[in-house]
Amino acid sequence: MERTKLVHKYLRSEKKFPHLWCPGCGDGILMGAMIRAIDRLGLDQDNVVVVSGIGCSGRLTVYVDFNTLHTTHGRALSFATGIKLANPKLTVIVVMGDGDATAIGGNHFIHTARRNIDLCAIVINNNVYGMTGGQYSPTTPMGAKSATSAFGNIERPFDICELARGSGASWVARGTVYHVPMLDNLIMSAITKKGFCMLEVAAYCHTTFGRRNKLGKPTDMMRWMRDNSVRTEAFQKLSDEERMGKMEIGVLADFDYPEYCEMYDEVIRKSGGGA
Amino acid sequence: MEKKATERKGGKIKGTSRQQPQRKAKRAAASKSDAGQIVLISGNEACVEGALAAGLGFFAGYPITPATEISEVLSTRLPAVGGKFIQMEDEIASMAAIIGASIAGLKSMTATSGPGFSLMQENIGFGIIAEAPCVVVNVMRGGPSTGLPTNPSQGDVMQARWGRHGDHRIIVLCPNSVEECYTLTIKAFNFSEKYRTPVILLMDEVVAHMREKMTLPPESNIPVINRVKPSVPPEWHIPYENTPTGVPPMAAFGDGYRYHITGLVHDQHGFPTQRQDEIKEFQSRLTNKIEKARKELIMVETEFIDDAKVAVLSYGSTSRSARRAVTMARKGGSKAGIVRLLTLWPFPVRAVQRLSEHVDAIIVPEMNQGQLVGEVERHACGRCSVVPLNRYDGAMIEPEEILHTILEVE
């Protein structure tokens, strides 16, 4: 009960509710986790910016009472880069979907990671384009049916965490909408840690993906997450065979790379523009 | 004279070593305090000077000929005044980043050419609907596609007007000299701040790369407009309020006014709406805030027009050939006149209407297959003949070609 009250404190509840997410969707779970993380860190609402792209995840910015920016499809990280570099004092959180971040926004994703600018990027991965009715995305598993792959998806999926790590992100983690307390903590770390932090949140779209692939109700898809997620410490001890079909969750990469805005301060100093 | 030499050298050394541009930056920064500095610079460099004078705080761009010098010079000049320069992964990201910076409170700009301008259109549309002030410089080159990267063209007149999907108004300014690259850049910033909208500075390759003498006025002489910030307490602030001017005050993220910005059609509070009354009200406000400002936005220059029978209506570098042609024609006894558009959009409707009542013919020379001429025809309404003069072979229109047409039309 207390948790619910806390979340309500940060919602624009008198304005744009009810929300448009389907009953049973994981997007709301992520939104709650993000709010709890911000609250626990004691951040000033006025200094928190939440940026989103297009898709179901993109609507999140309408509901939360921060400085919110709902951008164009795939470009959220580039808008966020402008905001952060213009005013590094702001805490900038970017919420995207899998198609948003890795298909249309794939180029921005790898370059923002490479630049290592201090952003907290959250990618809600439900393996499908949900809002447009369930077309296959860059993270749809091979063989899965979608609105545009009736005979099974023939494209190999991205591992978003590997993509972020390979592109130079400081911090990479994967959580799920089933493991909620862990998700709260991961978001707190992603906000606190300097540099580009990428948190993949495994979610599901029961409406457009679950139904087509006979994966059952939202609760069934959650159960699958519970039964097939392995914490990274345990995952590292598994053999390749045992890893098959399992999902590694937890902090997957944690480096101390130089942060972009701090590096840029040095550029200003060298050019003689320092205060 | 000292300055003259420095600037000329500065232009040639681009990308050779790291230290030279910095020295140049320091020298240029030092010269800023002097009153009325005479310099010899290119149009691209003048654009940089204008942007800095207007208070530029953020630049994001991607290398592209013939606009690259703007990025290069700003990469050293901007941090020297505490501003931020970033080279993004493409033009889509550049446009997004400058809108982000604008929302965070900085005056921001990007510079590109045709292919990059095409990529920016999506987010220019976002800037229009979200009402984020910013300046987009497009140094035109021949197209379509990769086209003619190093040749002049005026092929983006319609892309500048209609590059985005959906109904909207846009402000497009077009300089014809190095000095005007400076003054119109400041104007572009002023218009963008005052009307909360992206403004496009449409330069052509000739204007951008040409070097001319100009006087950089002392900073205090330059009228600079800054966006109006809300003065009411945050709980009273309506971020997209339908104010009498149609331009609501704009708070920056971090100012204490928490609000929502979206590319969706939104209500006065900034939240997405599908209510027909709100949609129409919103769309009309966006249009009307520009329409109401026509008088201020439209800049047209005329010369020898009072007794003119034939008018040459032109813009950008073409207008320089037009001026030469008209003076030659006048010497030969022709009643030729000049109309030069500094503002292409909103289109100077009244000026063309009035002109069409007084002259027998309007000649419209353009370095394209005929873009703005259609608009001239539309507003001349058959009251006079409208004669296109087009060149699209990658070269400038020469004065003799225009003179020939003047004599033919007469």
Contacts between the chains, C-beta under 8 A, distances in Angstrom:
chain1	res1	chain2	res2	distance
A	12	B	260	7.9
A	12	B	271	8.0
A	15	B	269	6.8
A	15	B	271	6.0
A	16	B	271	5.0
A	16	B	272	7.5
A	45	B	258	6.2
A	46	B	254	6.7
A	46	B	255	7.8
A	46	B	256	4.8
A	46	B	258	6.2
A	47	B	254	5.9
A	49	B	253	5.2
A	49	B	254	7.7
A	51	B	100	7.9
A	61	B	260	6.6
A	61	B	262	7.6
A	62	B	260	6.2
A	62	B	262	7.5
A	62	B	271	6.1
A	62	B	272	6.6
A	65	B	258	6.0
A	66	B	258	5.9
A	67	B	253	4.0
A	67	B	254	6.9
A	67	B	258	5.4
A	67	B	259	7.1
A	68	B	258	7.7
A	68	B	259	7.6
A	68	B	260	4.7
A	68	B	261	7.1
A	69	B	100	7.6
A	69	B	103	6.5
A	69	B	253	7.6
A	69	B	260	7.8
A	69	B	261	4.8
A	69	B	262	7.7
A	70	B	260	7.0
A	70	B	261	6.9
A	70	B	262	3.9
A	70	B	263	6.5
A	70	B	264	6.9
A	71	B	96	6.8
A	71	B	126	6.8
A	71	B	263	6.6
A	72	B	96	7.2
A	72	B	122	5.7
A	72	B	123	5.9
A	72	B	126	5.3
A	72	B	263	5.8
A	75	B	92	6.4
A	75	B	93	7.0
A	75	B	96	4.4
A	75	B	122	7.9
A	75	B	123	6.5
A	78	B	88	6.7
A	78	B	92	7.1
A	78	B	93	3.8
A	78	B	94	7.9
A	78	B	96	3.5
A	78	B	97	5.3
A	78	B	100	7.2
A	79	B	96	4.6
A	79	B	97	7.0
A	79	B	99	6.2
A	79	B	100	4.0
A	79	B	103	7.8
A	80	B	100	6.3
A	81	B	86	7.2
A	81	B	88	7.6
A	81	B	93	7.5
A	81	B	96	7.8
A	81	B	97	5.2
A	81	B	100	6.5
A	82	B	58	6.9
A	82	B	60	6.6
A	82	B	96	6.6
A	82	B	97	3.6
A	82	B	98	6.1
A	82	B	99	6.5
A	82	B	100	2.5
A	82	B	101	4.1
A	82	B	102	7.7
A	82	B	103	7.7
A	82	B	104	7.0
A	82	B	108	7.3
A	83	B	100	4.2
A	83	B	101	6.8
A	83	B	103	6.3
A	83	B	104	4.6
A	83	B	253	6.3
A	84	B	100	7.9
A	85	B	58	7.2
A	85	B	84	5.0
A	85	B	86	6.1
A	85	B	97	7.5
A	85	B	101	6.8
A	86	B	57	7.1
A	86	B	58	5.4
A	86	B	84	6.3
A	86	B	100	6.9
A	86	B	101	3.8
A	86	B	104	3.7
A	86	B	105	6.8
A	86	B	106	4.7
A	86	B	108	7.7
A	87	B	104	4.4
A	87	B	105	6.7
A	87	B	106	8.0
A	87	B	252	7.7
A	87	B	253	7.2
A	87	B	254	5.5
A	89	B	254	6.8
A	90	B	104	7.0
A	90	B	253	6.3
A	90	B	254	5.3
A	107	B	89	5.5
A	107	B	90	6.5
A	107	B	93	7.6
A	108	B	89	6.6
A	108	B	92	7.8
A	108	B	93	5.5
A	108	B	96	7.9
A	111	B	88	7.5
A	111	B	89	4.0
A	111	B	93	7.3
A	264	B	79	7.6
A	264	B	84	6.6
A	264	B	86	8.0
A	267	B	79	5.0
A	268	B	79	4.5
A	268	B	80	8.0
A	268	B	82	6.1
A	270	B	22	7.4
A	270	B	79	7.7
A	271	B	22	6.4
A	271	B	25	6.2
A	271	B	76	6.1
A	271	B	79	4.0
A	271	B	80	4.3
A	272	B	22	7.9
A	272	B	25	7.4
A	272	B	26	5.9
A	272	B	29	7.2
A	272	B	80	5.3
A	273	B	79	4.9
A	273	B	80	4.4
A	273	B	81	5.5
A	273	B	82	4.6
A	273	B	83	7.4
A	274	B	82	7.6
A	275	B	82	6.9
